[in-house]
Amino acid sequence: MISKKNKVIVDSCIWFALFNKSDGNHKKALDIIKFIKYHNLNIMCPWPILYEALNTRFVRNKVWPMKLKKMLVDSELIDDHLYREQALKDVLDSDNVSTGQRHISLVDMVIRYILSDEKIHNINYLATFNIDDFIDICKERKISILHYKIGPSYSSR
């Protein structure tokens, strides 16, 4: 069993797929959440992921917000104020070297800065389907990516 102090950031794409049964990644999202629960990982939730996940469509559903609230009851919120300005600059800068000139959303750019911040300890996992947006940072920080296939052999470590 994985240590209880291990932490995971769950990207908004996982939340969308988890709650929307018609999403093509719904089953994969269920498997990822089962892995998180089985290994008793603590969810860390950066504010930008909440902004993205709790959009109008999501909150109009009467069940989804209540289910998400239950899942996040013991989660740790991560303030993004230290990363916002640089992330915005990077997203709007056409010479973006931090991502190898890939087009990355503002939310994902903030998450990249959070993942790369060595002051934030014990981020052991990132759950996402957008692997290419984070693989470089995760390899550098030895953060395993939980995605389509769950298990240690599929980690980025």
Secondary structure, DSSP 4 states (H G I P E B T S, - for coil): ---TT-EEEE-HHHHHHHH-TTSTTHHHHHHHHHHHHHTTPEEEEEHHHHHHHS-HHHHHSSSHHHHHHHHTTT-EEE--TTTHHHHHHHHH-TT-TTTTT----HHHHHHHHHHH-TTS--EEEEE-S-GGGTHHHHHHHTPEEE-SS-SGGGS--
